Amino acid sequence: MPDSSGRRGRPFQGHRLVMEGIIYRFRTGIPWRDLPECYGPWQTVWKRHRRFSGDGTWDKIQASLLSEADAAGLIEWEVSVDSTVNRAHQHATNLPRSAGGPVELHETVGGAR
């Protein structure tokens, strides 16, 4: 985990409590402001999450956990491919009628051009 040495401001609080606050927030789906006070100020938890997202700490944690789990044989690397295609209806677009597409695809009043 990164430390706060060489940074301006207060030193980091313990990572454990803040990490538990971040996990609690994502597990329950609550807004940051509704985080229980037992995890400390919600601003601290939010800032640490934002900092770790920006500097790649979360990516390093995930890579480390994946490599440890793979080495222990806990991950099966299987791929499932789904070839489903979902298409929107022609009227589902937000473009005006005059924008794009061949003219014959546009509906006309009376049925002929």
C-alpha positions, -999 to +999 in steps of 0.1 A: +000+000+000+013+035-008+024+057+021+020+094+026+057+102+029+068+130+006+032+143+003+019+176+016-007+176+044-015+151+071+000+116+070-024+088+060-046+072+086-043+035+089-051+018+056-072-010+072-100+012+085-102+033+053-102+001+031-130-014+052-149+019+047-144+017+009-155-020+008-185-012+030-196+016+008-194-005-024-210-036-007-240-016+005-243+009-024-248+039-001-236+074-010-203+085+004-219+109+028-239+081+044-208+061+054-210+052+091-187+073+114-169+042+126-148+044+093-138+080+100-148+110+080-164+101+047-142+127+029-111+108+040-124+075+027-135+091-006-102+109-011-082+077-005-104+058-029-100+085-055-062+087-050-058+049-053-080+049-085-059+076-100-024+063-092-031+027-102-031+012-067-064-007-072-049-022-104-018-034-086-039-049-058-061-068-083-031-080-103-015-093-071-046-110-059-051-126-093-016-139-095-017-154-060-050-171-067-038-184-100-006-198-084-027-215-059-049-230-086-081-212-075-088-197-109-101-216-139-093-196-171-123-205-192-138-182-218-175-180-227-184-163-259-219-151-266-228-142-301-261-125-293-267-093-313-291-066-300-302-040-324-322-009-317-353-001-336-349+025-363-370+050-343-348+045-312-322+069-325-319+105-314-309+118-348-332+139-369-347+123-399-326+142-423-293+130-408-277+099-422-289+067-439-302+061-474-334+079-483-353+047-490-351+038-453-370+069-442-408+066-439-428+089-461-463+103-459-484+085-484-459+057-489-441+071-521-415+097-529 
